[in-house]
Amino acid sequence: MARLFTLDEATALLPRLRELLAAMRETSASVERVQSELAGLSRAASSDGHLLVAQMERRRREVQALNERLNASLEELSEMGCELKGLEEGLIDFPAQRDGRTVYLCWKLGEERIDWWHDLDTGFAGRQPL
């Protein structure tokens, strides 16, 4: 069974989550940038690949390292017990109890505190104020 958070427990994680999400978003943007560069190199290599092979291999290793960094951050989130619902938006859900049932406390990067909750099956669109 997943960890269940109190509002205070979830709130205590917000400073680390802010740092982690900012780093993950930056890493994700770097992955996209390097993959775009790699695609350009691949197109160029079709005409003169010998000169670009080393450059392409460096970019592939860079993408791999960035993806490993993202996976480590995802693992840290998982170990905390919260759930990443959207990296781009910075959406995090915390399993919790409300009125005798399991729900999610819902927080979005940029919000000062956790002010919302929703049922497990409604998602962000079903957010309700605490």
Backbone torsions as a table, in degrees:
resi	resn	phi	psi	omega
1	MET	NA	141.5	-179.2
2	ALA	-68.5	152.7	175.6
3	ARG	-62.8	140.8	174.8
4	LEU	-107.4	131.3	-176.8
5	PHE	-99.9	147.5	162.3
6	THR	-88.6	165.7	177.7
7	LEU	-60.3	-40.8	179.7
8	ASP	-64.3	-40.9	179.1
9	GLU	-64.1	-43.8	179.1
10	ALA	-65.6	-42.3	-179.6
11	THR	-62.1	-36.3	179.9
12	ALA	-62.4	-23.9	-179.7
13	LEU	-84.9	-13.0	-173.3
14	LEU	-57.5	-42.7	178.8
15	PRO	-58.7	-44.6	179.4
16	ARG	-67.4	-38.8	179.8
17	LEU	-63.8	-38.7	177.4
18	ARG	-59.8	-47.0	178.5
19	GLU	-62.0	-48.0	-176.3
20	LEU	-62.9	-45.9	-179.7
21	LEU	-65.5	-39.8	178.2
22	ALA	-61.8	-44.2	179.1
23	ALA	-65.5	-40.8	179.9
24	MET	-65.0	-40.5	179.3
25	ARG	-65.0	-40.7	177.6
26	GLU	-64.3	-43.6	179.1
27	THR	-64.1	-42.4	179.1
28	SER	-61.5	-41.3	177.5
29	ALA	-64.2	-37.2	177.7
30	SER	-65.8	-39.9	177.2
31	VAL	-58.9	-47.5	-179.5
32	GLU	-61.1	-43.0	-179.4
33	ARG	-63.0	-47.7	-177.5
34	VAL	-67.9	-38.0	177.6
35	GLN	-64.7	-36.2	176.6
36	SER	-65.6	-43.0	176.8
37	GLU	-62.0	-41.0	179.8
38	LEU	-63.9	-39.8	177.6
39	ALA	-63.2	-40.6	177.3
40	GLY	-64.2	-41.6	177.4
41	LEU	-64.2	-38.8	-179.9
42	SER	-63.3	-42.0	177.6
43	ARG	-63.6	-43.0	-179.9
44	ALA	-67.2	-32.9	-177.6
45	ALA	-68.0	-20.1	-179.2
46	SER	-65.3	-21.6	178.1
47	SER	-99.8	-32.8	-179.9
48	ASP	-149.2	68.6	-172.2
49	GLY	-67.1	-26.9	-175.6
50	HIS	-60.1	-37.2	-176.9
51	LEU	-75.8	-21.2	-172.8
52	LEU	-105.1	-5.4	-175.4
53	VAL	-58.5	-47.5	-178.5
54	ALA	-64.6	-41.3	178.8
55	GLN	-63.0	-42.7	179.5
56	MET	-64.7	-40.3	179.9
57	GLU	-65.0	-39.2	176.5
58	ARG	-61.6	-42.4	179.4
59	ARG	-65.5	-39.3	177.6
60	ARG	-62.7	-43.2	178.0
61	ARG	-64.7	-36.7	178.6
62	GLU	-64.6	-43.9	177.3
63	VAL	-61.5	-42.7	179.6
64	GLN	-61.5	-44.9	179.7
65	ALA	-64.2	-40.7	178.4
66	LEU	-64.9	-41.9	178.2
67	ASN	-65.3	-35.9	175.8
68	GLU	-64.0	-38.5	177.0
69	ARG	-64.0	-43.1	177.0
70	LEU	-61.8	-43.5	179.6
71	ASN	-62.6	-38.2	177.6
72	ALA	-64.2	-39.0	177.8
73	SER	-67.3	-41.3	176.8
74	LEU	-62.0	-38.5	177.7
75	GLU	-64.2	-40.9	177.7
76	GLU	-62.2	-43.2	176.8
77	LEU	-59.8	-44.3	179.6
78	SER	-61.4	-43.1	179.3
79	GLU	-64.7	-30.3	176.3
80	MET	-67.4	-30.2	-179.0
81	GLY	101.6	-3.6	177.6
82	CYS	-92.5	168.3	-175.1
83	GLU	-123.1	125.6	175.0
84	LEU	-78.7	121.3	-179.8
85	LYS	-105.2	-16.5	177.8
86	GLY	-170.6	111.2	-178.9
87	LEU	-67.4	-45.5	-178.0
88	GLU	-56.2	-42.8	-178.7
89	GLU	-87.8	-16.0	-176.2
90	GLY	71.8	40.8	-177.8
91	LEU	-89.8	127.8	178.3
92	ILE	-128.8	135.3	173.6
93	ASP	-114.8	144.2	178.7
94	PHE	-121.8	114.8	176.0
95	PRO	-58.6	136.3	-177.5
96	ALA	-152.6	169.8	174.9
97	GLN	-103.6	136.9	175.4
98	ARG	-145.8	122.4	-179.7
99	ASP	52.4	41.0	175.2
100	GLY	77.9	10.7	178.5
101	ARG	-134.0	158.3	-179.9
102	THR	-82.9	130.1	178.5
103	VAL	-136.3	-177.5	173.2
104	TYR	-113.3	131.3	161.9
105	LEU	-78.8	135.8	-170.1
106	CYS	-121.8	129.8	-180.0
107	TRP	-136.2	144.7	179.3
108	LYS	-125.7	135.5	177.6
109	LEU	-50.1	131.9	-177.1
110	GLY	105.1	-21.0	176.3
111	GLU	-82.4	139.0	-177.4
112	GLU	-68.0	-35.8	-176.6
113	ARG	-148.7	175.6	177.8
114	ILE	-87.3	110.1	-177.9
115	ASP	-117.8	2.6	-170.2
116	TRP	-132.0	158.2	172.1
117	TRP	-145.8	162.6	173.1
118	HIS	-155.5	159.2	176.3
119	ASP	-65.8	160.1	-177.0
120	LEU	-60.5	-29.8	-174.0
121	ASP	-104.1	5.2	-177.7
122	THR	-102.6	-25.1	178.4
123	GLY	68.7	-168.5	-174.1
124	PHE	-54.4	-38.8	-178.2
125	ALA	-63.2	-22.7	-178.8
126	GLY	-96.7	14.0	-178.5
127	ARG	-59.8	139.9	177.3
128	GLN	-131.6	147.5	179.9
129	PRO	-67.2	146.1	176.5
130	LEU	-67.9	NA	NA
